[in-house]
Amino acid sequence: MREAEPHVLAIVGPTASGKSELAVALARRLDGEVVSLDSRQVYRGMDIGTAKLSPAERCGIPHWGLDLLDPDRSYSAGRFARDARGWIAAIHVRGRVPVLVGGTGFFLRALTVPIFREPALDTERRRALRKWLAAQPRSRLERWTRVLDPRRSELAAEGGPQRLSRTLEVALLSGRSLSWWHEHVPAQDEALHVVVVLVDLPRVELDRRINARVADMLREGLVEEVRALLAAGYRPDDPGMTGVGYREVVAELRGDLGSEEAAERIRRATRAYARRQVTWFRNQLPPDVILVDGSAPLESRLERVVRAWARAVEEAGSRPRRGANV
């Protein structure tokens, strides 16, 4: 594949904006396969609270990046980049179009702005530090990050506790800030050429959809899903269990919250998370991002993206060829 040719099509946006529905429709139209850009959907047994599409909703389209590991394991942007490059290469070999979809901006960034070659860090010290950092309140993590890596502190805060802990982990165990490593150490891979589509919604409509989604999750059995995970031995502080929805239901099951209060906290936390996603995409996506009105009919959204993809391929001179290397 020539460098100018687009490697993948990416559909991004805040939670509940309709990304997944659009991605499946695009994969059907373009003869593609879907790669998840969601840091929570990698976990097995966490389907309702992560809004994972059911097999029926996937419409027979192959999906990659789902159900990769158990909730007590960590999954970094670096590991995603390595895995995703393998999935994308295989999709190209099959002569199909990779369609990335999700709201985890750091996963997309790991493909478009490849990360540095990570220094060797002692495994046992790293495990102990991660456990200790997981017990710290977010405010403390943010304060320490501002001290140890001020250039990256705002970006790390937008990524939540896991990104804050990662920033601190590298600084404390290597003696150099994560910003320093990014600046001075060569990237481990070449950047992929990604055609990025941002699904945009007015704030009022986004809030309405989030509230409706939370109601659907609770009706479909989110509490039972969390209860089953706890019964299987997973802990509330495990990486997969700290996401929005799961931590509030854990508090409900412990008796710390009533069901209505837990539901309201999930709605509030999800809306706040969506705001952070919108801010990240506004500041981090390339200037040539393609905006799509998430409130428009599916067919209208589909046609807009199909035209944009065809134009990108045409401008490159040819469609991505079978066997392309990424």
Long-range contacts (C-beta under 8 A, 24 or more apart in sequence): 1-92, 1-320, 1-321, 1-324, 1-325, 1-326, 2-316, 2-317, 2-318, 3-193, 4-193, 4-315, 4-316, 4-317, 5-193, 5-313, 5-316, 5-317, 5-318, 5-320, 5-324, 6-193, 6-194, 6-195, 6-309, 6-312, 6-313, 6-316, 6-320, 7-88, 7-92, 7-98, 7-192, 7-193, 7-194, 7-320, 7-324, 7-326, 8-35, 8-88, 8-97, 8-98, 8-99, 8-100, 8-111, 8-192, 8-193, 8-194, 8-195, 9-97, 9-98, 9-99, 9-100, 9-194, 9-195, 9-197, 9-305, 9-309, 10-37, 10-99, 10-100, 10-101, 10-108, 10-194, 10-195, 10-196, 10-197, 11-99, 11-100, 11-101, 11-197, 11-199, 11-305, 12-37, 12-100, 12-101, 12-102, 12-103, 12-105, 12-108, 12-196, 12-197, 12-198, 12-199, 12-281, 12-285, 13-103, 13-198, 13-199, 13-200, 13-201, 13-277, 13-281, 13-294, 14-103, 14-199, 14-201, 14-206, 14-274, 14-275, 14-277, 14-278, 14-281, 15-51, 15-103, 15-210, 15-213, 15-270, 15-273, 15-274, 15-277, 16-51, 16-206, 16-209, 16-210, 16-212, 16-213, 16-270, 16-274, 17-199, 17-200, 17-201, 17-206, 17-209, 17-294, 18-199, 18-201, 18-209, 18-294, 18-298, 18-301, 19-101, 19-102, 19-103, 19-199, 20-51, 20-53, 20-57, 20-101, 21-298, 22-101, 22-199, 22-292, 22-298, 22-301, 22-302, 22-305, 23-99, 23-100, 23-101, 24-53, 24-57, 24-58, 24-59, 24-61, 25-298, 25-302, 26-99, 26-302, 26-305, 26-306, 26-309, 27-61, 27-97, 27-99, 28-59, 28-61, 29-302, 29-306, 30-97, 30-99, 30-306, 30-309, 31-95, 31-96, 31-97, 32-61, 32-91, 32-96, 32-97, 32-98, 32-99, 33-61, 33-62, 33-63, 33-64, 33-87, 33-91, 33-94, 33-96, 33-97, 33-98, 33-99, 34-58, 34-61, 34-62, 34-63, 34-64, 34-99, 34-100, 34-101, 35-63, 35-64, 35-65, 35-84, 35-87, 35-88, 35-91, 35-98, 35-99, 35-100, 35-101, 36-63, 36-64, 36-65, 36-66, 36-100, 36-101, 36-102, 37-65, 37-100, 37-101, 37-102, 37-103, 37-104, 37-107, 37-108, 38-65, 38-101, 38-102, 38-103, 38-104, 38-107, 39-75, 39-80, 39-104, 39-106, 39-107, 39-162, 40-240, 40-243, 41-65, 41-66, 41-67, 41-102, 42-66, 42-67, 42-68, 42-69, 42-75, 42-80, 43-67, 43-68, 43-69, 43-70, 43-71, 43-240, 44-68, 44-69, 44-70, 44-71, 45-70, 45-71, 45-225, 45-228, 45-229, 45-232, 46-71, 46-225, 46-229, 46-240, 46-243, 46-246, 47-225, 48-217, 48-220, 48-221, 48-222, 48-225, 49-217, 49-222, 49-225, 49-226, 49-243, 49-244, 49-245, 49-246, 49-249, 50-243, 51-213, 51-217, 70-234, 70-240, 71-229, 71-234, 71-238, 71-239, 71-240, 71-241, 72-234, 72-235, 72-238, 72-239, 72-240, 73-239, 73-240, 74-130, 74-162, 74-239, 75-239, 76-166, 77-104, 77-106, 77-107, 77-109, 77-110, 77-115, 78-110, 78-115, 78-118, 80-107, 80-110, 81-107, 81-110, 81-111, 81-114, 81-115, 81-189, 84-110, 84-111, 85-111, 85-189, 85-192, 85-326, 88-192, 88-326, 89-324, 89-325, 89-326, 92-320, 92-321, 92-322, 92-323, 92-324, 92-326, 93-322, 93-323, 93-324, 94-322, 95-322, 97-309, 97-320, 100-194, 103-277, 105-277, 105-280, 105-281, 105-284, 106-159, 106-163, 108-194, 108-196, 109-284, 111-191, 111-192, 111-194, 112-191, 112-192, 112-194, 112-286, 113-187, 113-191, 114-187, 114-188, 114-189, 114-190, 114-191, 115-182, 115-187, 115-188, 116-181, 116-182, 116-184, 116-185, 116-186, 116-187, 116-188, 117-185, 117-186, 117-187, 117-188, 118-170, 118-181, 119-170, 119-174, 119-176, 119-181, 119-185, 121-169, 121-170, 121-173, 121-174, 122-173, 125-173, 126-169, 126-173, 129-169, 129-172, 129-173, 130-165, 130-169, 133-165, 133-168, 133-169, 134-161, 134-165, 134-237, 134-242, 135-237, 138-164, 141-165, 141-168, 144-168, 148-172, 148-177, 149-177, 149-178, 149-179, 151-177, 151-179, 152-177, 152-178, 152-179, 158-276, 158-279, 158-280, 160-276, 161-242, 162-239, 162-242, 192-326, 195-290, 195-308, 195-309, 195-312, 196-285, 196-286, 196-288, 196-289, 196-290, 197-289, 197-290, 197-291, 197-292, 197-305, 197-308, 198-281, 198-285, 198-289, 198-290, 198-291, 198-292, 199-292, 199-294, 199-301, 200-291, 200-292, 200-293, 200-294, 201-293, 201-294, 201-295, 202-295, 205-294, 205-295, 206-271, 206-274, 207-271, 210-267, 210-270, 210-271, 210-274, 211-267, 213-270, 214-245, 214-263, 214-266, 214-267, 214-270, 215-263, 217-245, 217-266, 218-263, 218-266, 222-249, 223-249, 223-252, 223-253, 223-259, 226-250, 226-253, 227-253, 244-269, 244-270, 244-273, 245-269, 245-270
